[in-house]
């Protein structure tokens, strides 16, 4: 089936809306837009990383976005969390994020759930084709990683704090615990701060990786860690491997 034939499954309104990505040969020829439209993506966290992820996955036409977030908007969020304004302070982030995503793209279906816990992780992950971990603490990250591991599901992971950020695509063959087994000194943005553009850069890259995985295009960051030093502008991609002696 050719790219143009696959494109006929999109409505005229969708063809107009997604006309720019459909000009990219790799995207069109792979039928990526249809795959993205059919997908359900669980985004855990609607903060600094989650804001660009949610906005860009909505804009890209992901069929269903499940937004998992239990916090409310705070004034200190606004320098980096671009889904929110001063008028939103005190409101539930999940509700505001969903409204913004729907305003960006009315074709996207939205589901809202509260904060992810050890007890709810398996159920939430079970509804998704792909998970995006946009959280900021290792307790939540490990809960997501373990649930995705049990489900045999891939997930996009990212982190940003201070002036550095990183991301990868984890899965059954290599997971978060293999790369960060004992993050005893890990600190959050509330402890070390963060420059506002940084989580937006990392979050945009996370959205791009999610689209590559969903659309089946390009080389996703499986088995690789992408890192950014914001002060120098230096970007590196490191190869990862499972530690010797661990099982799959």
Secondary structure, DSSP 8 states (H G I E B T S, - for coil): --HHHHHTTS-HHHHHHTTTGGGSHHHHHTTHHHHHHH-EEEEE--SHHHHHHHHHHHHHT-SEEEEE---B--GGGTTT-TT--GGGTTSBHHHHHHHHHHHH-TTSEEEEE----TTTHHHHHHT-SEEEE--SSHHHHHHHHHHHHHHT--EEEEEEEBTEEEEEEEBTTB-HHHH-S--TT---HHHH-B-HHHHHHHHHHHHHHHHHHHHT-S---BTEEEEEETTTTEEEEEE----TT---
